[in-house]
């Protein structure tokens, strides 16, 4: 009985600390509120200005829709995590992460190796 009271008193002290997050680590109350924050507006404006061949890579509507959708993901519990996840996704979708160039280099090297092996082995 004594231990049960001790555990409940300990639990009550820990819960308020765990529920409170620092101001920079909070998640907005709704997706609309999140999209109105300064960091979300800045993120959208940064991505809208990126262009490829004189055309915008992504539309403002698409970027805001991505942010609103990512807001609903339970594992993303802060606004900054949502922004980071959206940035990674857009980099990959826009082929701006450098992976495409890296893979193209490997493809050229492997094709060259195959051609070299064919000529050495006498095949066509």
Secondary structure, DSSP 8 states (H G I E B T S, - for coil): -HHHHHHHHHHHHHHHHHH---GGG---SSHHHHHTSHHHHHHHHHHHH-EETTEESS-HHHHHHHHHHHHT-TT--SHHHHHHHHHHHHHHHTT-SSHHHHHHHHHHHHHHHHHHHHHHHT--
